[in-house]
Amino acid sequence: DQQVKQNSPSLSVQEGRISILNCDYTNSMFDYFLWYKKYPAEGPTFLISISSIKDKNEDGRFTVFLNKSAKHLSLHIVPSQPGDSAVYFCAAPTNAGGTSYGKLTFGQGTILTVHP
Amino acid sequence: NAGVTQTPKFQVLKTGQSMTLQCAQDMNHEYMSWYRQDPGMGLRLIHYSVGAGITDQGEVPNGYNVSRSTTEDFPLRLLSAAPSQTSVYFCASSSTTRQETQYFGPGTRLLVL
């Protein structure tokens, strides 16, 4: 049972344009979401998060939107840069509604390629 | 401050061999986890620990053992390697105050023949 899903394996955009990465979830108890970025041969690094009490969180070029009724979140990168080319994972704390102890449930990941 | 370190970076094993993947963190984090990453599957939790001496199973624990004798170290043991354990393994840690923000190591790429 994939509780966090990223249905687009890959996305290709032109430098300077907007990148939109999507994520859906099935567990309505999830109340916090995170995006991680992963370069080849490196571990994932935390990018941005959002609590379910908000519908938007912004950090520089990165904005995450949350639509609780649709159980959908998206990560917008504006403007996209070649250095943004990486795999992006969305994730949610595994023990929804309780103490996660750091455990996360991840989506499958989306490979973003930004062309110069 | 090295963060989370993992050794080795790459390992080739034969079916049935055993090995230990090492993980250490220098951030004094209480929580540590092991994940495996497979194509199309994202990262899946193998085992986790909430402190020295306390470990528990994650989503895919079969074939793996862990122990945590110190706050810093969290080794992952493969008792009898199988080709299905070919994967990239990531160790992660987080603090009790920001437990969802995991810090990941660089990974160990394991090939089981």
Interface residues (C-beta under 8 A of the other chain):
Chain A: V4 Q6 P9 Y32 L34 Y36 A41 E42 G43 P44 T45 F46 S49 F89 A91 P93 T94 T99 S100 Y101 G102 K103 L104 T105 F106 G107 Q108 G109
Chain B: V4 Y31 M32 S33 Y35 G40 M41 G42 L43 R44 L45 Y48 V50 G58 F90 A92 S93 S94 Q99 E100 T101 Q102 Y103 F104 G105 P106 G107
